[in-house]
């Protein structure tokens, strides 16, 4: 079941999506599962990967994100709606960062790992950070949330940061940021006080999601 092996950003979107959107997303996921089981290629790759690759290159000065976004849209007009919004939000966040430091950044190895939830027989995949080192040897790991809807609210950000920290793939929690790219808003673990209920809330939301997925699956049997 694909819902039990899923990227964190996709899971956070499903957790907090309005009911109608959540149902639509789950149905799309089920149809993809059926297509794969029947030997068809499901989906067309990750829509956001080219943008995020260009954003990473922008931070180390080898590309201009505005130029690259224009080229991406020219190559595929389906990107014409969201890519400019992603660009504007990312540059809003990044340029604010550059206001308080002009230090050059270099790309470093990006961590990746899984949060295994034995209670649900589920794996949450956490990967594709923007990973940078500054001139003072300080490191930064930025995990992206791309979706236009719903907004990454504080509860979602808290659960996302909890999940990242639980994997242990990043030693220094102070280096982690979760970025709502479209809105140019980032969250740090220091913005919250973990109170020990994060795991139970995460599991509860995930269990409800799996139950909803199974209920909808029966429509396709």
N, C-alpha and C positions, 0 to 999 in steps of 0.2 A: 504494500500500500504506500503510494508516494507521499501521502500526508505524514507518514511515520519516518520519512527520511527527507529532510527539507532544509533549505537555507533559512537562517535566522531572519533575514529581512523579509522573506516571504511569509514566514510564520507570524511575525509581528503584525504584518498587514492583515492577515486573517484573524488574528486575535481581536483586533480593534475595528475591523470593518463593520459598517452598518449591516443589519441582517440581510438585506436584499443583495448587497455587494458580496457579502461572504458566501451566500448561496450560489451566486453567479460564478465566483472564483472556484468554489468547490466542484461545481458541475463541470467547469472547464478542465479541472484537474482530473476528474473521473474520465472524461472523454479522452484525454491524453493517455491515461492508463489503459483504456480499452484499445485505443489505436496501437499503442506499443505492443500490447498482448497479441494483436492481430498482425503484427509484423510491419506496421506502417511507422514512418518517422513522424513523431508528434512534435508540434511546435516548430519554431524557426530559430532556435538559439535564444540566448539571453539578449533581450532588446537593449539593455543598459550597458553591456560590456564595452562596446566601442567608445561610448561617451566616457566611461570611467577610466579607460586606458588613456584617453586624451587628457582628462583632468589630471591624472598622475604625471603625465609628461609636462603639463603646464607648470606644475609646482617645482619642477627641477629645471625649468627654463629651456627645454628643448622643443616645445611647441607653444603656439598661441591658441588657447582654447576657443576663442571666438572664430578664428580662421578654420580650425578643425571641425567645429560644429557646422559651419556653413558647408564645408565639403561633405560631411556625413549626410546632411539633408539633401544636398544635390545628388548624392548617390542613392538615396532612399527617401522618398518624400514622406513615408510613414513616420519619419522622425521629426517632421516639421512642427508638430505641436509640442511635444514634451522636451525635445533637446534644447530649444532656446530657454525654456523654464529651468531646466537643470543647469544650464550654463549660467544664467543670471543668479540663481541661488548659490551655486558653488563659488562664483566670483565674488559675490557679496560676502560670503564667509571668508574666503581666502584673502581678499584685499584688506579686510579688517585685521586679519592676522598679520599681514605685512605692514600694517600701520605701526605695530609695536615691536616689530623686528624686521630688519632688512637682511638678516643673515642668509647666506645661501643654504639650500637643502640638498641632500643627496638621497637617492633611493636606496633602501636597504631591504634585506630579505623580509618578505611578508609572511607573518605567521598564519597557520591555519590549523584547525582542529575540530573535534566534534564534542558536543555535549550529549552524553549518553544518558537516557532516562529509562532505566530498567523497568520501572513501574508501568510504563506505557509501551515498552518494546520499541522505543523511538530514538532516532538520532537527529540532532539539530546540527547542521553543518555551518561552520563559522570560518569564512575565508574572504579573500580579495580586499584586504585592508589597503588603504593608502599609507605606506610605511616610509617614514623619512627620518634622517638624522640631521641635526643642525650643526653649525660650526663649533658649538660648545659641547658637542658629543651628546646632547640631549636627543631623545628619540620620541617619535610621535606615531601612534597607530590609530587611523581613522576608519571606522567601519561605516559604510554608506547605507542609508535608507532612501530609496529612489521614488517610491510611489507617490503620486499626486493626491491620492485619497485612500485611507484617511491620513490626516496629519499625524506625525509622530508626537503624541502627547507625552507628558511627563511620566505617566504610569508605564507606557510602552517603552520609553527610554530607560526607565529604571530596570524593567525586566530584561531588556536587551543587554544592558551593561552587566547586570547580574549574570546572565548566561555566558557572556564573554569571559568574565572574571572566573567563573566556575571551571572553565576548561583548563586554566593554568597555562595557556599558551603565551601569555605576556606576563613577565615577571613583575613589572612595575604598573600597578593599576592607575597611577597618576598619568601615565602616558596614553591612556585609552580615551578616545572620543567616539561618540555615536553621532553621525551627522545626518540630519534631515536635509538632503541635498537641495531640493526644490525651494525650501524656505530659508536656506542658509543658516540653519540653527543647529548648534552642536550641544551635546550634553556630556558631562564628565561624571565619574563615580563620586567625586567630591561634591557634586550638586545634590546628592541624596544621602540619606541615612538608611542603610540597610538594617532592617529590624528582625531578620530571621524568618519572615513570612514569604519571602520572594519565591522560594522553591515551591511552596504549597500553592501559591497563586499561579505560578507558571504551569504547574502540573494540572491544576483545576481547569484553567483556560484551554490547555492542550487536550485534556480528556473530553471536554465538551465539543471541541472541534472534531476530534476523531469520531465521536458519536454522531455528530451531524453528517460527517462524510459517509459513514456507514448507512445512515438513514437514506441519504440521497442515492447511494449506490443501488439500493433496492429498486429504484426507478429504472435502472438500466439492465436488470437481470431478465 
